[in-house]
Every structure is written in C-alpha cells, then in structure tokens.
Amino acid sequence: MFEQKTYYVYLMASKRNGTLYTGISSKLLIRAHQHKNGDYDGFTKKYNVHLLVYYEMHEDVDEAIAREKQIKKWRRKWKLALIEKHNPKWLDLIGEDGEILPLPRE
C-alpha cells in the first residue's frame, strides 16, 4: 500500500491587494517558508511576496497542475475575489509556530 500524496495549489501575496503569485507544491509548508524567507532569487523575492493567503488541496497531481494553470490564466480581479471569499481579512496562513493554518471560515 502507498501513502496518498496531497498537492497544494496556493496563492501568495506581498500585502492585501498587492502582488500575487500562484504556485503548486506537494510540501506547502516548506515551500511557503522558502517564499517567506526569500530563499531563492526570483519573482517572489523581488516583489516581497511572502504571505500565504489561499490554498486548496488535491489528491491528483494532474488535477492540481490543471487548477494552477487555470488560476494563472485568470484575471487579477478573479484571483482577488477567490482570496476575499475564503480569507477576507487576508490573514497569513502560516501560523506563529510555523504551521499551515486552515482557511478562515466565512
């Protein structure tokens, strides 16, 4: 028997209504900390995109990749609406103890 992997499609932001980044990872906590700490040169480090503001879980990698591509094609307005619907206060979903917090309830 094998362990089911979870794939995360996520949105990071520089601040409320700021610069957005859409990504995918099977290790969201590690990846979010890499963005937060600016571990790699690139878009998120350049634009200080360090807040995890939205994520969703998928069990199928192809489904997760398709969803990431779908969200990346969206207009900015739609991405903002997605965040606002699930995280209206734009809370950083990385907790004080370094854990991933559940999406706030509406």
PyMOL commands that set and color helices and strands:
alter all, ss='L'
color gray80, all
select helices_A, chain A and resi 28-37+43-46+61-73+76-86
alter helices_A, ss='H'
color red, helices_A
select strands_A, chain A and resi 7-13+20-25+51-58
alter strands_A, ss='S'
color yellow, strands_A
deselect
rebuild
show_as cartoon
